[in-house]
């Protein structure tokens, strides 16, 4: 697992720019994110998808954002998924 620290308006780029996550706002223990991804890539909060992505390890409220899980999650695999 990779853990990154970002401030408001800073970004995380995934798969050579295919997916960009921007921290829009941090307020009182909540983080608002903007996710720019191709329509072919499914993005859901873990509690909505019914999966155990990013389950909280404490009683702290956690909103997780998850994308499609691709074995070997490389940029080329994601691009193949988008182009399909």
PyMOL Python script that loads the backbone (N, CA, C, O; Angstrom):
from pymol import cmd

cmd.read_pdbstr("""\
ATOM      1  N   UNK A   1       0.838  -1.171   0.000  1.00  0.00           N
ATOM      2  CA  UNK A   1       0.000   0.000   0.000  1.00  0.00           C
ATOM      3  C   UNK A   1       0.885   1.237   0.000  1.00  0.00           C
ATOM      4  O   UNK A   1       1.888   1.295   0.711  1.00  0.00           O
ATOM      5  N   UNK A   2       0.514   2.203  -0.786  1.00  0.00           N
ATOM      6  CA  UNK A   2       1.216   3.478  -0.859  1.00  0.00           C
ATOM      7  C   UNK A   2       0.383   4.516  -0.124  1.00  0.00           C
ATOM      8  O   UNK A   2      -0.813   4.644  -0.387  1.00  0.00           O
ATOM      9  N   UNK A   3       0.991   5.255   0.787  1.00  0.00           N
ATOM     10  CA  UNK A   3       0.306   6.318   1.522  1.00  0.00           C
ATOM     11  C   UNK A   3       0.949   7.638   1.134  1.00  0.00           C
ATOM     12  O   UNK A   3       2.161   7.805   1.266  1.00  0.00           O
ATOM     13  N   UNK A   4       0.141   8.576   0.654  1.00  0.00           N
ATOM     14  CA  UNK A   4       0.633   9.874   0.211  1.00  0.00           C
ATOM     15  C   UNK A   4      -0.002  10.984   1.038  1.00  0.00           C
ATOM     16  O   UNK A   4      -1.142  10.860   1.485  1.00  0.00           O
ATOM     17  N   UNK A   5       0.736  12.060   1.237  1.00  0.00           N
ATOM     18  CA  UNK A   5       0.215  13.241   1.912  1.00  0.00           C
ATOM     19  C   UNK A   5       0.023  14.329   0.872  1.00  0.00           C
ATOM     20  O   UNK A   5       0.943  14.630   0.112  1.00  0.00           O
ATOM     21  N   UNK A   6      -1.154  14.917   0.830  1.00  0.00           N
ATOM     22  CA  UNK A   6      -1.470  15.973  -0.126  1.00  0.00           C
ATOM     23  C   UNK A   6      -2.171  17.105   0.611  1.00  0.00           C
ATOM     24  O   UNK A   6      -2.803  16.889   1.645  1.00  0.00           O
ATOM     25  N   UNK A   7      -2.054  18.303   0.077  1.00  0.00           N
ATOM     26  CA  UNK A   7      -2.746  19.471   0.608  1.00  0.00           C
ATOM     27  C   UNK A   7      -3.837  19.867  -0.381  1.00  0.00           C
ATOM     28  O   UNK A   7      -3.890  19.350  -1.496  1.00  0.00           O
ATOM     29  N   UNK A   8      -4.702  20.785   0.032  1.00  0.00           N
ATOM     30  CA  UNK A   8      -5.763  21.271  -0.842  1.00  0.00           C
ATOM     31  C   UNK A   8      -5.185  21.743  -2.175  1.00  0.00           C
ATOM     32  O   UNK A   8      -4.171  22.440  -2.220  1.00  0.00           O
ATOM     33  N   UNK A   9      -5.846  21.351  -3.244  1.00  0.00           N
ATOM     34  CA  UNK A   9      -5.485  21.664  -4.636  1.00  0.00           C
ATOM     35  C   UNK A   9      -4.274  20.897  -5.153  1.00  0.00           C
ATOM     36  O   UNK A   9      -3.831  21.154  -6.273  1.00  0.00           O
ATOM     37  N   UNK A  10      -3.728  19.975  -4.387  1.00  0.00           N
ATOM     38  CA  UNK A  10      -2.646  19.123  -4.883  1.00  0.00           C
ATOM     39  C   UNK A  10      -3.252  17.859  -5.482  1.00  0.00           C
ATOM     40  O   UNK A  10      -4.375  17.477  -5.151  1.00  0.00           O
ATOM     41  N   UNK A  11      -2.495  17.216  -6.365  1.00  0.00           N
ATOM     42  CA  UNK A  11      -3.017  16.080  -7.116  1.00  0.00           C
ATOM     43  C   UNK A  11      -2.196  14.816  -6.930  1.00  0.00           C
ATOM     44  O   UNK A  11      -1.033  14.844  -6.527  1.00  0.00           O
ATOM     45  N   UNK A  12      -2.852  13.707  -7.241  1.00  0.00           N
ATOM     46  CA  UNK A  12      -2.214  12.402  -7.360  1.00  0.00           C
ATOM     47  C   UNK A  12      -2.530  11.927  -8.777  1.00  0.00           C
ATOM     48  O   UNK A  12      -3.688  11.944  -9.194  1.00  0.00           O
ATOM     49  N   UNK A  13      -1.514  11.508  -9.510  1.00  0.00           N
ATOM     50  CA  UNK A  13      -1.687  11.060 -10.888  1.00  0.00           C
ATOM     51  C   UNK A  13      -1.429   9.559 -10.935  1.00  0.00           C
ATOM     52  O   UNK A  13      -0.419   9.077 -10.422  1.00  0.00           O
ATOM     53  N   UNK A  14      -2.346   8.830 -11.550  1.00  0.00           N
ATOM     54  CA  UNK A  14      -2.270   7.370 -11.623  1.00  0.00           C
ATOM     55  C   UNK A  14      -2.237   6.959 -13.090  1.00  0.00           C
ATOM     56  O   UNK A  14      -2.894   7.569 -13.934  1.00  0.00           O
ATOM     57  N   UNK A  15      -1.472   5.928 -13.377  1.00  0.00           N
ATOM     58  CA  UNK A  15      -1.401   5.330 -14.723  1.00  0.00           C
ATOM     59  C   UNK A  15      -1.005   6.361 -15.771  1.00  0.00           C
ATOM     60  O   UNK A  15      -1.693   6.546 -16.775  1.00  0.00           O
ATOM     61  N   UNK A  16       0.118   7.027 -15.517  1.00  0.00           N
ATOM     62  CA  UNK A  16       0.672   7.995 -16.476  1.00  0.00           C
ATOM     63  C   UNK A  16      -0.335   9.071 -16.883  1.00  0.00           C
ATOM     64  O   UNK A  16      -0.370   9.482 -18.043  1.00  0.00           O
ATOM     65  N   UNK A  17      -1.149   9.525 -15.936  1.00  0.00           N
ATOM     66  CA  UNK A  17      -2.095  10.603 -16.203  1.00  0.00           C
ATOM     67  C   UNK A  17      -3.473  10.159 -16.628  1.00  0.00           C
ATOM     68  O   UNK A  17      -4.340  10.998 -16.871  1.00  0.00           O
ATOM     69  N   UNK A  18      -3.701   8.862 -16.726  1.00  0.00           N
ATOM     70  CA  UNK A  18      -5.015   8.358 -17.110  1.00  0.00           C
ATOM     71  C   UNK A  18      -6.061   8.716 -16.053  1.00  0.00           C
ATOM     72  O   UNK A  18      -7.213   8.998 -16.384  1.00  0.00           O
ATOM     73  N   UNK A  19      -5.655   8.705 -14.785  1.00  0.00           N
ATOM     74  CA  UNK A  19      -6.534   9.045 -13.666  1.00  0.00           C
ATOM     75  C   UNK A  19      -5.847  10.126 -12.842  1.00  0.00           C
ATOM     76  O   UNK A  19      -4.669  10.007 -12.505  1.00  0.00           O
ATOM     77  N   UNK A  20      -6.595  11.187 -12.517  1.00  0.00           N
ATOM     78  CA  UNK A  20      -6.067  12.258 -11.680  1.00  0.00           C
ATOM     79  C   UNK A  20      -7.013  12.469 -10.510  1.00  0.00           C
ATOM     80  O   UNK A  20      -8.220  12.627 -10.696  1.00  0.00           O
ATOM     81  N   UNK A  21      -6.459  12.471  -9.305  1.00  0.00           N
ATOM     82  CA  UNK A  21      -7.234  12.723  -8.094  1.00  0.00           C
ATOM     83  C   UNK A  21      -6.743  14.035  -7.507  1.00  0.00           C
ATOM     84  O   UNK A  21      -5.546  14.208  -7.279  1.00  0.00           O
ATOM     85  N   UNK A  22      -7.670  14.968  -7.261  1.00  0.00           N
ATOM     86  CA  UNK A  22      -7.332  16.277  -6.717  1.00  0.00           C
ATOM     87  C   UNK A  22      -7.999  16.444  -5.361  1.00  0.00           C
ATOM     88  O   UNK A  22      -9.182  16.140  -5.208  1.00  0.00           O
ATOM     89  N   UNK A  23      -7.246  16.924  -4.377  1.00  0.00           N
ATOM     90  CA  UNK A  23      -7.816  17.237  -3.067  1.00  0.00           C
ATOM     91  C   UNK A  23      -8.508  18.591  -3.203  1.00  0.00           C
ATOM     92  O   UNK A  23      -7.847  19.612  -3.395  1.00  0.00           O
ATOM     93  N   UNK A  24      -9.828  18.601  -3.104  1.00  0.00           N
ATOM     94  CA  UNK A  24     -10.606  19.821  -3.265  1.00  0.00           C
ATOM     95  C   UNK A  24     -10.710  20.576  -1.945  1.00  0.00           C
ATOM     96  O   UNK A  24     -10.569  21.798  -1.905  1.00  0.00           O
ATOM     97  N   UNK A  25     -10.962  19.828  -0.856  1.00  0.00           N
ATOM     98  CA  UNK A  25     -11.128  20.481   0.439  1.00  0.00           C
ATOM     99  C   UNK A  25     -10.859  19.486   1.561  1.00  0.00           C
ATOM    100  O   UNK A  25     -11.185  18.305   1.448  1.00  0.00           O
ATOM    101  N   UNK A  26     -10.266  19.973   2.635  1.00  0.00           N
ATOM    102  CA  UNK A  26     -10.072  19.194   3.857  1.00  0.00           C
ATOM    103  C   UNK A  26     -10.715  20.003   4.969  1.00  0.00           C
ATOM    104  O   UNK A  26     -10.336  21.150   5.204  1.00  0.00           O
ATOM    105  N   UNK A  27     -11.692  19.407   5.661  1.00  0.00           N
ATOM    106  CA  UNK A  27     -12.411  20.140   6.695  1.00  0.00           C
ATOM    107  C   UNK A  27     -12.890  19.176   7.771  1.00  0.00           C
ATOM    108  O   UNK A  27     -13.675  18.271   7.491  1.00  0.00           O
ATOM    109  N   UNK A  28     -12.425  19.365   8.989  1.00  0.00           N
ATOM    110  CA  UNK A  28     -12.913  18.591  10.124  1.00  0.00           C
ATOM    111  C   UNK A  28     -12.868  17.087   9.959  1.00  0.00           C
ATOM    112  O   UNK A  28     -13.858  16.414  10.246  1.00  0.00           O
ATOM    113  N   UNK A  29     -11.777  16.551   9.517  1.00  0.00           N
ATOM    114  CA  UNK A  29     -11.645  15.103   9.400  1.00  0.00           C
ATOM    115  C   UNK A  29     -12.250  14.517   8.135  1.00  0.00           C
ATOM    116  O   UNK A  29     -12.251  13.298   7.962  1.00  0.00           O
ATOM    117  N   UNK A  30     -12.762  15.356   7.251  1.00  0.00           N
ATOM    118  CA  UNK A  30     -13.306  14.883   5.975  1.00  0.00           C
ATOM    119  C   UNK A  30     -12.487  15.464   4.835  1.00  0.00           C
ATOM    120  O   UNK A  30     -11.989  16.588   4.910  1.00  0.00           O
ATOM    121  N   UNK A  31     -12.362  14.675   3.784  1.00  0.00           N
ATOM    122  CA  UNK A  31     -11.608  15.098   2.604  1.00  0.00           C
ATOM    123  C   UNK A  31     -12.543  15.039   1.403  1.00  0.00           C
ATOM    124  O   UNK A  31     -13.200  14.024   1.176  1.00  0.00           O
ATOM    125  N   UNK A  32     -12.603  16.112   0.640  1.00  0.00           N
ATOM    126  CA  UNK A  32     -13.386  16.121  -0.600  1.00  0.00           C
ATOM    127  C   UNK A  32     -12.406  15.964  -1.754  1.00  0.00           C
ATOM    128  O   UNK A  32     -11.457  16.736  -1.888  1.00  0.00           O
ATOM    129  N   UNK A  33     -12.651  14.948  -2.591  1.00  0.00           N
ATOM    130  CA  UNK A  33     -11.767  14.631  -3.709  1.00  0.00           C
ATOM    131  C   UNK A  33     -12.481  14.827  -5.035  1.00  0.00           C
ATOM    132  O   UNK A  33     -13.690  14.620  -5.141  1.00  0.00           O
ATOM    133  N   UNK A  34     -11.730  15.221  -6.031  1.00  0.00           N
ATOM    134  CA  UNK A  34     -12.204  15.268  -7.409  1.00  0.00           C
ATOM    135  C   UNK A  34     -11.428  14.192  -8.160  1.00  0.00           C
ATOM    136  O   UNK A  34     -10.199  14.157  -8.112  1.00  0.00           O
ATOM    137  N   UNK A  35     -12.154  13.311  -8.855  1.00  0.00           N
ATOM    138  CA  UNK A  35     -11.507  12.214  -9.574  1.00  0.00           C
ATOM    139  C   UNK A  35     -11.809  12.355 -11.058  1.00  0.00           C
ATOM    140  O   UNK A  35     -12.968  12.334 -11.473  1.00  0.00           O
ATOM    141  N   UNK A  36     -10.764  12.496 -11.843  1.00  0.00           N
ATOM    142  CA  UNK A  36     -10.895  12.598 -13.291  1.00  0.00           C
ATOM    143  C   UNK A  36     -10.398  11.285 -13.883  1.00  0.00           C
ATOM    144  O   UNK A  36      -9.201  10.997 -13.876  1.00  0.00           O
ATOM    145  N   UNK A  37     -11.341  10.490 -14.398  1.00  0.00           N
ATOM    146  CA  UNK A  37     -11.005   9.179 -14.956  1.00  0.00           C
ATOM    147  C   UNK A  37     -11.897   8.921 -16.168  1.00  0.00           C
ATOM    148  O   UNK A  37     -12.999   9.463 -16.253  1.00  0.00           O
ATOM    149  N   UNK A  38     -11.432   8.106 -17.094  1.00  0.00           N
ATOM    150  CA  UNK A  38     -12.272   7.746 -18.242  1.00  0.00           C
ATOM    151  C   UNK A  38     -13.559   7.064 -17.784  1.00  0.00           C
ATOM    152  O   UNK A  38     -13.576   6.391 -16.753  1.00  0.00           O
ATOM    153  N   UNK A  39     -14.617   7.236 -18.537  1.00  0.00           N
ATOM    154  CA  UNK A  39     -15.915   6.642 -18.172  1.00  0.00           C
ATOM    155  C   UNK A  39     -15.849   5.120 -18.025  1.00  0.00           C
ATOM    156  O   UNK A  39     -16.629   4.540 -17.269  1.00  0.00           O
ATOM    157  N   UNK A  40     -14.949   4.483 -18.723  1.00  0.00           N
ATOM    158  CA  UNK A  40     -14.846   3.020 -18.669  1.00  0.00           C
ATOM    159  C   UNK A  40     -14.318   2.525 -17.331  1.00  0.00           C
ATOM    160  O   UNK A  40     -14.421   1.337 -17.026  1.00  0.00           O
ATOM    161  N   UNK A  41     -13.752   3.424 -16.529  1.00  0.00           N
ATOM    162  CA  UNK A  41     -13.228   3.032 -15.224  1.00  0.00           C
ATOM    163  C   UNK A  41     -14.256   3.379 -14.164  1.00  0.00           C
ATOM    164  O   UNK A  41     -14.614   4.542 -13.982  1.00  0.00           O
ATOM    165  N   UNK A  42     -14.719   2.366 -13.476  1.00  0.00           N
ATOM    166  CA  UNK A  42     -15.733   2.528 -12.448  1.00  0.00           C
ATOM    167  C   UNK A  42     -15.105   3.077 -11.171  1.00  0.00           C
ATOM    168  O   UNK A  42     -14.090   2.560 -10.704  1.00  0.00           O
ATOM    169  N   UNK A  43     -15.708   4.126 -10.604  1.00  0.00           N
ATOM    170  CA  UNK A  43     -15.214   4.726  -9.362  1.00  0.00           C
ATOM    171  C   UNK A  43     -16.370   4.761  -8.378  1.00  0.00           C
ATOM    172  O   UNK A  43     -17.419   5.336  -8.669  1.00  0.00           O
ATOM    173  N   UNK A  44     -16.182   4.142  -7.204  1.00  0.00           N
ATOM    174  CA  UNK A  44     -17.232   4.068  -6.186  1.00  0.00           C
ATOM    175  C   UNK A  44     -16.636   4.263  -4.802  1.00  0.00           C
ATOM    176  O   UNK A  44     -15.450   4.017  -4.583  1.00  0.00           O
ATOM    177  N   UNK A  45     -17.470   4.709  -3.872  1.00  0.00           N
ATOM    178  CA  UNK A  45     -17.079   4.687  -2.460  1.00  0.00           C
ATOM    179  C   UNK A  45     -17.230   3.240  -1.990  1.00  0.00           C
ATOM    180  O   UNK A  45     -18.150   2.544  -2.418  1.00  0.00           O
ATOM    181  N   UNK A  46     -16.349   2.794  -1.129  1.00  0.00           N
ATOM    182  CA  UNK A  46     -16.360   1.389  -0.699  1.00  0.00           C
ATOM    183  C   UNK A  46     -17.682   1.001  -0.056  1.00  0.00           C
ATOM    184  O   UNK A  46     -18.184  -0.094  -0.308  1.00  0.00           O
ATOM    185  N   UNK A  47     -18.257   1.868   0.763  1.00  0.00           N
ATOM    186  CA  UNK A  47     -19.497   1.507   1.449  1.00  0.00           C
ATOM    187  C   UNK A  47     -20.680   1.411   0.489  1.00  0.00           C
ATOM    188  O   UNK A  47     -21.677   0.768   0.817  1.00  0.00           O
ATOM    189  N   UNK A  48     -20.598   2.026  -0.675  1.00  0.00           N
ATOM    190  CA  UNK A  48     -21.664   1.950  -1.669  1.00  0.00           C
ATOM    191  C   UNK A  48     -21.520   0.701  -2.524  1.00  0.00           C
ATOM    192  O   UNK A  48     -22.519   0.085  -2.895  1.00  0.00           O
ATOM    193  N   UNK A  49     -20.291   0.324  -2.836  1.00  0.00           N
ATOM    194  CA  UNK A  49     -20.060  -0.816  -3.723  1.00  0.00           C
ATOM    195  C   UNK A  49     -20.298  -2.152  -3.042  1.00  0.00           C
ATOM    196  O   UNK A  49     -20.406  -3.178  -3.714  1.00  0.00           O
ATOM    197  N   UNK A  50     -20.383  -2.155  -1.707  1.00  0.00           N
ATOM    198  CA  UNK A  50     -20.602  -3.398  -0.988  1.00  0.00           C
ATOM    199  C   UNK A  50     -19.343  -4.213  -0.812  1.00  0.00           C
ATOM    200  O   UNK A  50     -19.397  -5.327  -0.291  1.00  0.00           O
ATOM    201  N   UNK A  51     -18.209  -3.681  -1.235  1.00  0.00           N
ATOM    202  CA  UNK A  51     -16.941  -4.380  -1.078  1.00  0.00           C
ATOM    203  C   UNK A  51     -16.217  -3.871   0.146  1.00  0.00           C
ATOM    204  O   UNK A  51     -16.636  -2.888   0.756  1.00  0.00           O
ATOM    205  N   UNK A  52     -15.139  -4.531   0.507  1.00  0.00           N
ATOM    206  CA  UNK A  52     -14.378  -4.157   1.690  1.00  0.00           C
ATOM    207  C   UNK A  52     -13.135  -3.365   1.313  1.00  0.00           C
ATOM    208  O   UNK A  52     -12.101  -3.506   1.965  1.00  0.00           O
ATOM    209  N   UNK A  53     -13.210  -2.530   0.273  1.00  0.00           N
ATOM    210  CA  UNK A  53     -12.070  -1.719  -0.123  1.00  0.00           C
ATOM    211  C   UNK A  53     -11.787  -0.715   0.972  1.00  0.00           C
ATOM    212  O   UNK A  53     -12.694  -0.010   1.413  1.00  0.00           O
ATOM    213  N   UNK A  54     -10.547  -0.636   1.420  1.00  0.00           N
ATOM    214  CA  UNK A  54     -10.144   0.396   2.366  1.00  0.00           C
ATOM    215  C   UNK A  54     -10.932   0.415   3.646  1.00  0.00           C
ATOM    216  O   UNK A  54     -11.260   1.496   4.136  1.00  0.00           O
ATOM    217  N   UNK A  55     -11.255  -0.733   4.215  1.00  0.00           N
ATOM    218  CA  UNK A  55     -12.030  -0.768   5.449  1.00  0.00           C
ATOM    219  C   UNK A  55     -11.298  -0.034   6.564  1.00  0.00           C
ATOM    220  O   UNK A  55     -10.077  -0.127   6.685  1.00  0.00           O
ATOM    221  N   UNK A  56     -12.060   0.700   7.379  1.00  0.00           N
ATOM    222  CA  UNK A  56     -11.464   1.474   8.472  1.00  0.00           C
ATOM    223  C   UNK A  56     -10.896   0.537   9.524  1.00  0.00           C
ATOM    224  O   UNK A  56     -11.516  -0.468   9.873  1.00  0.00           O
ATOM    225  N   UNK A  57      -9.713   0.870  10.028  1.00  0.00           N
ATOM    226  CA  UNK A  57      -9.083   0.064  11.067  1.00  0.00           C
ATOM    227  C   UNK A  57      -9.412   0.597  12.451  1.00  0.00           C
ATOM    228  O   UNK A  57      -9.004   0.006  13.451  1.00  0.00           O
ATOM    229  N   UNK A  58     -10.141   1.703  12.526  1.00  0.00           N
ATOM    230  CA  UNK A  58     -10.538   2.266  13.811  1.00  0.00           C
ATOM    231  C   UNK A  58     -11.986   2.700  13.698  1.00  0.00           C
ATOM    232  O   UNK A  58     -12.640   2.446  12.686  1.00  0.00           O
ATOM    233  N   UNK A  59     -12.490   3.358  14.741  1.00  0.00           N
ATOM    234  CA  UNK A  59     -13.873   3.803  14.698  1.00  0.00           C
ATOM    235  C   UNK A  59     -14.022   5.170  14.039  1.00  0.00           C
ATOM    236  O   UNK A  59     -15.102   5.760  14.065  1.00  0.00           O
ATOM    237  N   UNK A  60     -12.943   5.673  13.450  1.00  0.00           N
ATOM    238  CA  UNK A  60     -12.974   6.944  12.738  1.00  0.00           C
ATOM    239  C   UNK A  60     -13.784   6.795  11.459  1.00  0.00           C
ATOM    240  O   UNK A  60     -13.641   5.805  10.741  1.00  0.00           O
ATOM    241  N   UNK A  61     -14.636   7.780  11.172  1.00  0.00           N
ATOM    242  CA  UNK A  61     -15.415   7.740   9.933  1.00  0.00           C
ATOM    243  C   UNK A  61     -14.466   7.827   8.750  1.00  0.00           C
ATOM    244  O   UNK A  61     -13.584   8.684   8.713  1.00  0.00           O
ATOM    245  N   UNK A  62     -14.649   6.940   7.788  1.00  0.00           N
ATOM    246  CA  UNK A  62     -13.761   6.883   6.637  1.00  0.00           C
ATOM    247  C   UNK A  62     -14.587   6.788   5.369  1.00  0.00           C
ATOM    248  O   UNK A  62     -15.432   5.902   5.239  1.00  0.00           O
ATOM    249  N   UNK A  63     -14.351   7.680   4.449  1.00  0.00           N
ATOM    250  CA  UNK A  63     -14.961   7.592   3.132  1.00  0.00           C
ATOM    251  C   UNK A  63     -13.858   7.215   2.168  1.00  0.00           C
ATOM    252  O   UNK A  63     -12.925   7.987   1.949  1.00  0.00           O
ATOM    253  N   UNK A  64     -13.963   6.024   1.587  1.00  0.00           N
ATOM    254  CA  UNK A  64     -12.934   5.531   0.677  1.00  0.00           C
ATOM    255  C   UNK A  64     -13.419   5.664  -0.753  1.00  0.00           C
ATOM    256  O   UNK A  64     -14.604   5.488  -1.034  1.00  0.00           O
ATOM    257  N   UNK A  65     -12.523   5.969  -1.633  1.00  0.00           N
ATOM    258  CA  UNK A  65     -12.839   6.039  -3.049  1.00  0.00           C
ATOM    259  C   UNK A  65     -12.043   4.939  -3.725  1.00  0.00           C
ATOM    260  O   UNK A  65     -10.824   4.867  -3.573  1.00  0.00           O
ATOM    261  N   UNK A  66     -12.731   4.077  -4.474  1.00  0.00           N
ATOM    262  CA  UNK A  66     -12.073   2.945  -5.120  1.00  0.00           C
ATOM    263  C   UNK A  66     -12.368   2.948  -6.602  1.00  0.00           C
ATOM    264  O   UNK A  66     -13.474   3.286  -7.026  1.00  0.00           O
ATOM    265  N   UNK A  67     -11.387   2.575  -7.381  1.00  0.00           N
ATOM    266  CA  UNK A  67     -11.586   2.418  -8.815  1.00  0.00           C
ATOM    267  C   UNK A  67     -11.715   0.950  -9.145  1.00  0.00           C
ATOM    268  O   UNK A  67     -11.749   0.101  -8.254  1.00  0.00           O
ATOM    269  N   UNK A  68     -11.787   0.662 -10.400  1.00  0.00           N
ATOM    270  CA  UNK A  68     -11.882  -0.719 -10.829  1.00  0.00           C
ATOM    271  C   UNK A  68     -10.595  -1.450 -10.450  1.00  0.00           C
ATOM    272  O   UNK A  68      -9.501  -0.900 -10.578  1.00  0.00           O
ATOM    273  N   UNK A  69     -10.729  -2.678  -9.989  1.00  0.00           N
ATOM    274  CA  UNK A  69      -9.559  -3.467  -9.612  1.00  0.00           C
ATOM    275  C   UNK A  69      -9.112  -4.288 -10.816  1.00  0.00           C
ATOM    276  O   UNK A  69      -9.866  -5.112 -11.334  1.00  0.00           O
ATOM    277  N   UNK A  70      -7.905  -4.059 -11.244  1.00  0.00           N
ATOM    278  CA  UNK A  70      -7.350  -4.760 -12.401  1.00  0.00           C
ATOM    279  C   UNK A  70      -6.116  -5.517 -11.937  1.00  0.00           C
ATOM    280  O   UNK A  70      -5.187  -4.901 -11.415  1.00  0.00           O
ATOM    281  N   UNK A  71      -6.075  -6.854 -12.113  1.00  0.00           N
ATOM    282  CA  UNK A  71      -4.878  -7.590 -11.710  1.00  0.00           C
ATOM    283  C   UNK A  71      -3.640  -7.003 -12.373  1.00  0.00           C
ATOM    284  O   UNK A  71      -3.609  -6.821 -13.590  1.00  0.00           O
ATOM    285  N   UNK A  72      -2.637  -6.712 -11.585  1.00  0.00           N
ATOM    286  CA  UNK A  72      -1.411  -6.144 -12.113  1.00  0.00           C
ATOM    287  C   UNK A  72      -1.529  -4.682 -12.490  1.00  0.00           C
ATOM    288  O   UNK A  72      -0.703  -4.193 -13.261  1.00  0.00           O
ATOM    289  N   UNK A  73      -2.494  -3.979 -11.993  1.00  0.00           N
ATOM    290  CA  UNK A  73      -2.845  -2.581 -12.269  1.00  0.00           C
ATOM    291  C   UNK A  73      -1.762  -1.727 -12.919  1.00  0.00           C
ATOM    292  O   UNK A  73      -1.254  -0.800 -12.288  1.00  0.00           O
ATOM    293  N   UNK A  74      -1.412  -2.008 -14.122  1.00  0.00           N
ATOM    294  CA  UNK A  74      -0.423  -1.196 -14.833  1.00  0.00           C
ATOM    295  C   UNK A  74      -1.138  -0.230 -15.756  1.00  0.00           C
ATOM    296  O   UNK A  74      -2.310  -0.417 -16.083  1.00  0.00           O
ATOM    297  N   UNK A  75      -0.432   0.793 -16.167  1.00  0.00           N
ATOM    298  CA  UNK A  75      -1.021   1.782 -17.066  1.00  0.00           C
ATOM    299  C   UNK A  75      -1.515   1.126 -18.350  1.00  0.00           C
ATOM    300  O   UNK A  75      -2.571   1.493 -18.865  1.00  0.00           O
ATOM    301  N   UNK A  76      -0.767   0.166 -18.868  1.00  0.00           N
ATOM    302  CA  UNK A  76      -1.178  -0.470 -20.125  1.00  0.00           C
ATOM    303  C   UNK A  76      -2.465  -1.269 -19.949  1.00  0.00           C
ATOM    304  O   UNK A  76      -3.309  -1.270 -20.845  1.00  0.00           O
ATOM    305  N   UNK A  77      -2.631  -1.943 -18.825  1.00  0.00           N
ATOM    306  CA  UNK A  77      -3.870  -2.686 -18.588  1.00  0.00           C
ATOM    307  C   UNK A  77      -5.053  -1.742 -18.465  1.00  0.00           C
ATOM    308  O   UNK A  77      -6.128  -2.020 -18.997  1.00  0.00           O
ATOM    309  N   UNK A  78      -4.865  -0.624 -17.766  1.00  0.00           N
ATOM    310  CA  UNK A  78      -5.952   0.343 -17.631  1.00  0.00           C
ATOM    311  C   UNK A  78      -6.314   0.944 -18.980  1.00  0.00           C
ATOM    312  O   UNK A  78      -7.492   1.134 -19.284  1.00  0.00           O
ATOM    313  N   UNK A  79      -5.308   1.243 -19.786  1.00  0.00           N
ATOM    314  CA  UNK A  79      -5.578   1.806 -21.106  1.00  0.00           C
ATOM    315  C   UNK A  79      -6.312   0.804 -21.989  1.00  0.00           C
ATOM    316  O   UNK A  79      -7.187   1.190 -22.764  1.00  0.00           O
ATOM    317  N   UNK A  80      -5.968  -0.476 -21.882  1.00  0.00           N
ATOM    318  CA  UNK A  80      -6.679  -1.509 -22.636  1.00  0.00           C
ATOM    319  C   UNK A  80      -8.139  -1.552 -22.215  1.00  0.00           C
ATOM    320  O   UNK A  80      -9.022  -1.711 -23.057  1.00  0.00           O
ATOM    321  N   UNK A  81      -8.400  -1.414 -20.928  1.00  0.00           N
ATOM    322  CA  UNK A  81      -9.764  -1.423 -20.417  1.00  0.00           C
ATOM    323  C   UNK A  81     -10.547  -0.238 -20.972  1.00  0.00           C
ATOM    324  O   UNK A  81     -11.698  -0.390 -21.382  1.00  0.00           O
ATOM    325  N   UNK A  82      -9.938   0.919 -20.987  1.00  0.00           N
ATOM    326  CA  UNK A  82     -10.591   2.126 -21.487  1.00  0.00           C
ATOM    327  C   UNK A  82     -10.864   2.029 -22.976  1.00  0.00           C
ATOM    328  O   UNK A  82     -11.923   2.446 -23.445  1.00  0.00           O
ATOM    329  N   UNK A  83      -9.917   1.483 -23.722  1.00  0.00           N
ATOM    330  CA  UNK A  83     -10.056   1.385 -25.171  1.00  0.00           C
ATOM    331  C   UNK A  83     -11.034   0.300 -25.611  1.00  0.00           C
ATOM    332  O   UNK A  83     -11.483   0.300 -26.757  1.00  0.00           O
ATOM    333  N   UNK A  84     -11.367  -0.621 -24.712  1.00  0.00           N
ATOM    334  CA  UNK A  84     -12.243  -1.749 -25.065  1.00  0.00           C
ATOM    335  C   UNK A  84     -13.670  -1.308 -25.317  1.00  0.00           C
ATOM    336  O   UNK A  84     -14.527  -2.136 -25.623  1.00  0.00           O
TER     337      UNK A  84
END
""", "prot")
cmd.dss("prot")
cmd.show_as("cartoon", "prot")
cmd.util.cbc("prot")
cmd.orient("prot")
